[in-house]
Amino acid sequence: MTGTSMSPIPIAPSGLSRRARRFVEVDGSRVPMQGIRRHRDAWGGRGIQYTS
C-alpha cells in the first residue's frame, strides 16, 4: 500500500443488497490493488479489448 493506510476490514459499497453487503463485510478481505498492465498483452492476443 502506498502512502495512505487502509483498514483491513472491507466496507461494502452502496447499492448492494443486504445479503451482498453482509457477504462483503464478513467474508471479504482487502488486498493491495494490482495493476493489469502485465495482463494486457495476453488479453490482446486472445482478442479481448481493454479500455481504461
Buried (B, 14 or more C-beta within 10 A) or exposed (E): EEEEEEEEEBEBEEEEEEEEBEEBEEEEEEEEEEEEEEEBEEEEEEEEEEEE
